[in-house]
Amino acid sequence: MKNTIHFLTVFLLIISCKPDVENKEQMLFDKFFEPLAIPKNLDELGASQTDIAFRIYYQKDYKEAIVNFKYALLDNPNNNKLKLYLGISFLKMKDIRQAKRLFANIMDHGKEEYKEIANWYLALALLKDDKASAKILLSQLFSSKSYGSQAKELHSLI
């Protein structure tokens, strides 16, 4: 009986600690995640599949934005901008695996203008399952004009 109570106490202690770690990671993600602004003014968006995807993304309907960015990518499969916004939409919908795949692809094969942004969002995506890699990515952003201060702050909090 005494061993059973000890086991249950230890078990409950372990379980009660895990959510705190997950909550901390989620709190950090929530603090630092901000959807990327759309690349055009809303008034300039037309009827193309790409513009429809951006309009839906702007409305924060990320599930529908994913569908529309995928359609837009069918016409232009190497468009890093579309991949970036698709990845952010996946990240917002908590499909971390798809988001990480897209951000890593941009960092490996994308244009320089998108690599820094992909680096930031990939670091956020890695917060829950690979903090060491997230810290490495964040340290690469320390000198960034766009993400430097945020990267330093997040790095110190991990």
Secondary structure per residue as TSV (DSSP state, phi and psi in degrees):
chain	resnum	aa	ss	phi	psi
A	1	M	-	360.0	-45.4
A	2	K	H	-62.7	-40.0
A	3	N	H	-65.7	-37.6
A	4	T	H	-64.5	-43.6
A	5	I	H	-64.3	-41.9
A	6	H	H	-62.4	-45.1
A	7	F	H	-60.5	-45.9
A	8	L	H	-63.7	-38.1
A	9	T	H	-64.0	-46.3
A	10	V	H	-63.8	-44.3
A	11	F	H	-59.9	-46.3
A	12	L	H	-65.1	-36.6
A	13	L	H	-63.8	-44.2
A	14	I	H	-63.6	-46.0
A	15	I	H	-65.0	-38.6
A	16	S	H	-71.5	-22.6
A	17	C	H	-80.2	-35.8
A	18	K	H	-59.0	-46.5
A	19	P	H	-59.1	-31.7
A	20	D	H	-62.9	-40.6
A	21	V	H	-64.7	-47.2
A	22	E	H	-63.5	-38.8
A	23	N	H	-64.8	-39.8
A	24	K	H	-62.2	-46.1
A	25	E	H	-62.1	-42.5
A	26	Q	H	-65.9	-39.6
A	27	M	H	-63.6	-41.0
A	28	L	H	-64.7	-44.6
A	29	F	H	-58.7	-48.4
A	30	D	H	-62.6	-35.1
A	31	K	H	-69.7	-39.4
A	32	F	H	-100.7	-18.3
A	33	F	-	-77.4	128.7
A	34	E	-	-141.6	126.1
A	35	P	-	-59.2	141.3
A	36	L	-	-67.7	137.2
A	37	A	-	-64.6	150.4
A	38	I	-	-70.1	150.9
A	39	P	S	-76.0	-7.8
A	40	K	S	-128.5	162.2
A	41	N	-	-68.6	146.9
A	42	L	G	-56.6	-36.8
A	43	D	G	-66.9	-22.0
A	44	E	G	-87.1	-8.8
A	45	L	-	-73.1	135.0
A	46	G	-	-103.4	-143.9
A	47	A	S	-108.5	6.5
A	48	S	S	-67.8	159.8
A	49	Q	H	-59.3	-39.0
A	50	T	H	-62.9	-46.5
A	51	D	H	-66.5	-35.6
A	52	I	H	-63.2	-43.2
A	53	A	H	-61.4	-43.5
A	54	F	H	-66.2	-37.1
A	55	R	H	-63.7	-43.5
A	56	I	H	-67.4	-40.9
A	57	Y	H	-59.7	-44.3
A	58	Y	H	-59.0	-34.5
A	59	Q	T	-79.3	0.9
A	60	K	T	65.2	27.2
A	61	D	-	-95.2	76.6
A	62	Y	H	-67.5	-32.6
A	63	K	H	-62.2	-46.3
A	64	E	H	-72.9	-32.0
A	65	A	H	-62.2	-39.1
A	66	I	H	-57.4	-47.0
A	67	V	H	-59.2	-45.8
A	68	N	H	-73.5	-36.0
A	69	F	H	-65.6	-36.3
A	70	K	H	-63.4	-42.9
A	71	Y	H	-62.5	-43.9
A	72	A	H	-62.2	-36.4
A	73	L	H	-69.4	-21.9
A	74	L	H	-60.9	-37.1
A	75	D	H	-79.5	-25.4
A	76	N	-	-144.6	74.2
A	77	P	T	-66.0	-14.8
A	78	N	T	-102.9	12.9
A	79	N	-	-77.5	104.5
A	80	N	H	-66.2	-31.4
A	81	K	H	-63.0	-45.4
A	82	L	H	-64.3	-41.0
A	83	K	H	-61.8	-39.4
A	84	L	H	-62.6	-49.8
A	85	Y	H	-68.6	-32.7
A	86	L	H	-64.6	-43.7
A	87	G	H	-61.4	-41.8
A	88	I	H	-64.5	-39.2
A	89	S	H	-64.0	-43.3
A	90	F	H	-60.5	-42.9
A	91	L	H	-60.7	-43.4
A	92	K	H	-65.5	-31.3
A	93	M	T	-88.2	7.5
A	94	K	T	67.1	23.3
A	95	D	-	-94.2	76.7
A	96	I	H	-64.1	-39.0
A	97	R	H	-59.3	-47.2
A	98	Q	H	-66.6	-40.2
A	99	A	H	-62.3	-47.2
A	100	K	H	-60.8	-41.3
A	101	R	H	-60.0	-46.2
A	102	L	H	-67.3	-44.5
A	103	F	H	-64.8	-41.0
A	104	A	H	-64.0	-39.4
A	105	N	H	-61.6	-42.7
A	106	I	H	-64.5	-41.5
A	107	M	H	-66.6	-32.4
A	108	D	H	-83.4	-35.6
A	109	H	H	-127.7	-0.3
A	110	G	S	-87.0	172.3
A	111	K	-	-72.3	152.5
A	112	E	H	-55.1	-37.9
A	113	E	H	-61.8	-21.2
A	114	Y	H	-103.6	-15.5
A	115	K	H	-64.3	-41.7
A	116	E	H	-64.8	-41.5
A	117	I	H	-65.6	-44.5
A	118	A	H	-62.1	-38.1
A	119	N	H	-59.0	-47.2
A	120	W	H	-59.8	-50.1
A	121	Y	H	-70.7	-31.5
A	122	L	H	-66.6	-40.5
A	123	A	H	-59.5	-42.1
A	124	L	H	-63.8	-39.8
A	125	A	H	-65.7	-29.4
A	126	L	T	-84.9	-6.3
A	127	L	T	-51.9	-41.2
A	128	K	T	-81.5	-32.6
A	129	D	T	-120.1	-6.8
A	130	D	-	-154.6	71.9
A	131	K	H	-60.9	-35.8
A	132	A	H	-61.8	-44.9
A	133	S	H	-68.0	-37.0
A	134	A	H	-60.6	-42.7
A	135	K	H	-64.5	-38.8
A	136	I	H	-63.0	-47.0
A	137	L	H	-62.0	-42.1
A	138	L	H	-63.3	-40.1
A	139	S	H	-64.1	-26.9
A	140	Q	T	-71.0	-15.7
A	141	L	T	-100.2	0.0
A	142	F	T	-55.3	-35.7
A	143	S	T	-92.2	3.8
A	144	S	-	-69.9	135.7
A	145	K	T	-70.5	-34.0
A	146	S	T	-81.7	-38.6
A	147	Y	T	-123.0	-0.7
A	148	G	H	-54.2	-52.7
A	149	S	H	-67.8	-39.7
A	150	Q	H	-64.8	-42.5
A	151	A	H	-62.5	-42.3
A	152	K	H	-64.4	-44.0
A	153	E	H	-64.3	-48.2
A	154	L	H	-62.7	-43.8
A	155	H	H	-54.9	-42.9
A	156	S	H	-70.3	-22.1
A	157	L	H	-91.9	-14.2
A	158	I	-	-77.1	360.0
